[in-house]
Amino acid sequence: MAVTQNFQTLRMDYLSISSALSFYRKPAQLKGTLAELKPPLVSLQDETPLKPIVPKTTSKQRPFTVTYLINSCGLSLESAISVSDKVQFQSPERPDSVLTLLRNYGFSKTQISNLIRKRPMLLLSQPENTLLPKLEFFQSIGLSSNELARTLSSDPTLLTRSLENQIMPTYDFLKSVLLSDEKIVAALKRTTWVFLEDPSKNLMPNVNYLRESGVPQSCVSLLLTHFPEAVMQKHEPFVETVREVKEMGFDPKKSTFVLAVHALSGKGNKSIWERCYEVYKRWGWSNDDILSAFRKHPHSMMLSEKKIMKSMGYFVNEMGWASRAIAECPVVLFFSLEKRIIPRCSVFLVLLSKGLIKEGFSLTTVLLPVEKRFLERFVMRYQEEVPELLSVYQGKVKLEGL
């Protein structure tokens, strides 16, 4: 009986508590709250695995090398740390001897920094045995100290090549084609790659093909001296370029033939050629006009769009010359607008306005003569009639003031 009473008492207490809770929160809300309290399920498969932390190289790990590169080679802290990944040393003797040799050969601080940043392993060279003979060789063929320092700091790869197995054999081949050290030096200053690549790979076959195609020695020498990169193309594309130039009507015995080969060699030059083609088209040139200009001056197809537009704009819009007349003498596109074209054309316009010359003068008569000849014919000759003419030529007097 007592148990029954106790049970009923507990039941009444539970109902009272439940009733009180329902007064503050509805069952649905309570259910939602309980759900919120339920811990979320976590899938370990969704977690990104932790990666091990790999410490980066710092100046503290290679203190001597980094400090030396900064203090002796002029590198920044960032560059020194980067270079120390490629070369390490614990004493200054070997690097000091390398830097001393470079300074003795005229390398500036900036040039030494550039050289070491590009080829840091050179600091561990034996300068007397490996570097000195190469420096002596290049000076012996005519490179001045300034030229040597400028060339090698720009591309120090040449100092890593064998003198006996790479540099000397290449020199011997170049000498057989160019016949003079002066031209070899010119080719080297144009690109060091002329000494870096095995000449038997592309250079020899390409030179031989030019000769077989009827190109004379003087023109082969011209191309290799001033545009060696054109002759260093892979052989098959080079052969295709030479054939294309022939099909355009160029005479292999003339210098314009090899200049055209240069203008069409490689993807970069061909892209420039196509861009120039489109620019000339915009000025009303026909296909024949463009090809005619290319035959007369192949490098007219290597000018920048800006240069073409400025010069053509002045000739056509300011001087009133026919656009297609420029195709007859494309060399005028190479002249400086500020230093040659405008000063001479200004003199021409003054003389024309005063009736001292007739309109029949062509642009070639005005622009092609050397400066001395132009001054004698168009300035000094009319000094009494137009005393200000020299000042006009020099840009000191504007046309509007006359």
ZITA-V38458 format. One line per field, one symbol per residue. ss: DSSP state (2 for helix, 1 for strand, 0 for the rest). phi: phi as a letter, one per 20 degrees, with the letter a starting at -180 (. if undefined). psi: psi as a letter, one per 40 degrees, with the letter a starting at -180 (. if undefined). A space follows every 10 residues. Layout:
ss: ???
phi: ???
psi: ???
//
This chain:
ss: 0222222222 2222222222 2222002222 2222222000 0002220000 0000000000 0022222222 2000002222 2220000000 0022222222 2222000022 2222222202 2222002222 2222222222 0000222222 2222022222 0022222222 2222222200 2222222222 0022220000 0022222222 2200002222 2222220222 2000222222 2222222000 0000222222 2220022222 2222222222 2200002222 2222220222 2000222222 2222222200 0022222202 2222002222 2222222222 2220000000 0022222000 2222222222 2200000022 2220000022 20
phi: .fffffffff ffffffffff fffebfgfff ffffffffff edeffeffff efedfefcff fcffgfffff fedmefgfff fffffdbcbd cegfgfffff ffffenfegf ffgffffecf fffefegfed eggfffffff epffgfffff ffffbfggfe efffecffff gfffffeemb fgffffffff bfffdeefff fcffgfffff ffenffgfff fgfffecfff eeffffffff ffffffffnf egedffffff gffdenffff ffgfffgfff ffenfegfff ffffffbgff ecffffffff fffffeeeem ffgfffffbf fffeffffec ffgffffgff fffemeceff fefffedegf ggffffeddf fdfffcgeff fffeneceff ed
psi: dddddddddd dddddddddd ddddhidddd ddddddehhi hhhddehhih iihhhihidd dgdddddddd ddefiidddd dddeddhiie iedddddddd ddddeehidd ddddddddgd eddeigdddd dddddddddd eehidddddd ddddgeddee ihddeddddd ddddddddei dddddddddd heededihde dddddddddd ddeehidddd ddddddfddd eeiidddddd dddddddeei hdeidddddd dddehidddd dddddddddd ddeeiidddd ddddddgdee feiidddddd ddddddddee ihdeddddge ddeeihdddd dddddddddd dddeediiee hiddddddii dddddddecd dfdddgdedd dddeedhidd e.
//
